[in-house]
């Protein structure tokens, strides 16, 4: 099996949709009054209007954790944890997303030659 898509539920769907458009820097490939589909390359993220928020962490790879972190903070995102180099050779940071969502941004640390 191969992961195709996942659904993330939000009580404040429109606020979440706007947040994803700004954060992902892309428009949904489909949307209506209760769903928005974002093409993320190897999978699709579906955000959905609901009576509850999904509690989860969405992790995204980036070329520069520190730079993207600064950009997201400048856009008003709340910091959970600043960029930190991890023992498993990544640099990652955590920010508060809409609803109960945590956004993780991660940069792979390449071995020095």
N, C-alpha and C positions, 0 to 999 in steps of 0.2 A: 504494500500500500504506500501511497505518497500523499502527504498533506496537501490538500487543495485549497481550503479556506477555513476561517474560523469566524464565529459570531461573537461580538462583544456588545453587551446590553447597556443602555444608558437611560436613566430617568429624564435627563435633559438632552435629548437627542440632537436638537439643532445646535446647541452650544458645543456638543461633542463633535458634530460634523464640521463646524467652523474651525475648531481646534485642530482636527486631523488635516483639513485642507491647508492650514497655515503651517503646521508642524511637518507634514510630509511633503509640503510644497507641490501638491497635485490635487486635481479635481477628481471626484468620484467618476468611475466609468459607468455607473448606473446609480440613480437615486430616485426615491419617491418620498412620500410624506412620512415613512417610517423605516426606510432602509437606505444605506449608502454603501456602495461597493468600491473599495480602493484596491487597484492593481499594484501589488508589491513585488512583481517579478515572478518568483517561484510559487507564490500563493496570493490569495485574495483575502483582504480583511473586510468583513461585513460588520458595519455598526448598525444597531437596531434600537428603535424606540421600545421601551419596556417599563414595567412598574418597579424594577430593581436595577441596580448597577452590578456589572460583573466585576469581581475583585480579581485582578490579574496583573502580571507584569508583561509588557510587550518590549522586547529587546531588539534594537536595530544596530547594525554594524555601520560604522562611519570611518572615514579616512583620518579624521582628527577629533578625538573625543573632546579635547579642551576647547577647540574652536567651536564645534557644534554646541557644546555646553554653554559657552558664552553667548552665542546667538539665541539659544532657547531661553536663557535667563533674561536677556535683553528684551525678549518678547513678553516677559511677565510671568514665565513659568516658575512655580515654587520649587526650590531646591530641597531634595531629600538627602542626597549625598553628593559632595563635590567629586571631580575626577580623581581616581585613585588607581595606582598600578597594582594589579593583583598577581599573586604567585603563579597563576596559570597562564601568564603571558598575555594579559589583556589590560587595557586601561578602560575603566568604566565609570559612569556617573548615573545618578538616579534623580528623576524629577517627578513631581505630581502631575498626573494627567487629569482628564475630566472624570467625574464620577469617582469610582474606586480604583482607577487605573494608575499604575506606576509605569513610567517610561524609563527604560534603560538604554543608554547609548554606550556602545562598546567599540574600542579600537584594538585590533590585534597588534601586539608588540612583536616586531620581527627580530630574530636573532642577529646579533652583530657578527660580521664576518671576521 
